Amino acid sequence: MVVFSCDGCGEMLKKNQVDTHATRCRCESVSCMDCSVSFYGDDFRAHTSCVTEAERYEKSVYRGGNKKTKRNPQEAWNELIANASSTAPACIQSHLKMLASLDNVPRKPKQFRNFTANSLNLRGRQANGIVVAMWDHLSMLRDKEQEAKRKEEDEQRRIKEERERAENKHSESEAPTKAQEPPENDEKKSTDCNDAKDFNVSSKKVKKAMKKVLKKAPARSMKLKALRKAVQKHLDCGDSGRVKIKKLIGQELVDSKKIRVEGKFVILQV
């Protein structure tokens, strides 16, 4: 519920008390107690909702400000009444403005008529016609608002379903292609590994690869483990040929006169 403060005397006022107080105090404006905004004349009638208590008291530590809060039905009804006078027939505009200053206006027809007749002091046959006209106008606006909301929800649902169908269709069209066309790199690695299994990598080939790798290394020396990986990469062989490469490098380290081992390092002699 929105509460105001008189800018003249500082008295706290509910919305339905502002008009009566203004005739007595002659104040020019009232301020909202929650957001501290000043309202002149009848502007306060359109102020139907404000910051939450969490926003007001937590201030800098409040973390819910970016979330869109859903209005409850009564808040939506109060806002509808506050905006209704701009589109209402002239005979009920002033009554709707007075009604907008009241809180908890009933949303059902019978209770609405009784509440409006008592609160606005509308008695007699002519006054009863005014109350009926007010209800009919508000009901029409509410129906339009609900219809617009329903159309918006249907449109959002349709867009979401079309997006999901397009994504599913795209996924289904890609799946067979990926299954039928294996990647080139995997095919190449598979071929190279099969070559290693079939002993197509000779000791001579490994020896030449070792010399090429060591010539490019700083001081023509590398750790044994790094040398194995470098030779394996140079020969473009996958993990399946690692055992064969390791065995052939070991043989070359024993047999070769130009390649010697010092501790963990393998050195190519000039």
Residue pairs with C-beta under 8 A, 6 or more apart in sequence:
1 14
1 15
1 103
2 15
2 32
2 33
2 34
2 47
2 48
2 49
2 50
3 12
3 13
3 14
3 15
3 32
3 33
3 34
4 12
4 13
4 14
4 15
4 18
4 30
4 31
4 32
4 33
4 39
4 44
5 11
5 12
5 13
5 30
5 31
5 32
5 33
6 12
6 13
6 21
6 25
6 27
6 30
7 27
7 28
7 29
7 30
7 31
7 38
8 25
8 26
8 27
8 28
9 25
9 27
11 21
11 25
12 33
13 21
13 30
14 103
15 44
15 45
15 101
15 102
15 103
16 101
16 102
16 103
16 119
18 30
18 44
18 101
19 98
19 101
21 27
22 30
28 40
29 38
29 39
29 40
30 38
30 39
30 44
31 37
31 38
31 39
32 39
32 44
32 47
32 50
34 50
34 51
34 56
35 50
35 51
37 47
39 47
42 97
44 101
45 82
45 97
45 100
45 101
46 82
46 83
46 100
48 75
48 78
48 79
48 82
48 100
49 71
49 75
49 78
49 79
52 64
52 69
54 62
54 64
55 62
55 64
55 65
71 79
73 107
74 104
74 107
77 105
77 107
77 142
78 100
78 103
78 105
80 138
80 141
80 142
80 145
81 96
81 99
81 100
81 105
81 138
82 100
84 96
84 100
84 137
84 138
84 141
85 93
85 96
85 97
85 100
87 137
87 141
88 96
88 134
88 137
89 133
89 137
91 130
91 133
92 130
92 133
92 134
92 137
95 116
95 120
95 122
95 130
95 134
96 134
96 137
98 120
99 105
99 116
99 119
99 120
99 134
102 119
105 112
105 115
105 116
106 112
106 114
106 115
109 135
109 139
112 135
112 138
113 128
113 131
113 132
113 135
116 122
116 131
116 134
116 135
117 123
117 127
117 128
117 131
122 128
122 130
122 131
188 236
189 238
190 238
192 235
192 236
192 237
192 238
192 241
193 237
193 238
193 239
193 240
193 241
194 240
195 201
195 237
195 241
196 237
196 238
196 240
196 241
196 244
196 245
197 240
197 241
197 244
199 244
201 235
201 237
201 241
201 244
201 245
201 248
203 248
203 251
203 252
205 235
206 231
206 235
206 245
206 248
206 249
206 252
207 252
207 256
209 231
209 234
209 235
210 227
210 231
210 249
210 252
210 259
210 266
210 268
211 258
211 259
211 268
212 234
213 222
213 227
213 230
213 231
213 234
214 220
214 221
214 222
214 227
214 259
214 266
214 267
214 268
215 268
217 268
219 267
220 267
220 268
220 270
221 262
221 265
221 266
221 267
221 268
222 230
222 265
222 266
223 264
223 265
223 266
224 261
224 264
224 265
224 266
227 249
227 266
228 242
228 245
228 246
228 249
231 245
231 249
232 241
232 242
232 245
235 241
235 245
237 245
252 259
253 259
253 260
253 261
253 266
257 269
258 268
258 269
259 266
259 267
259 268
259 269
260 266
260 267
260 269
261 267
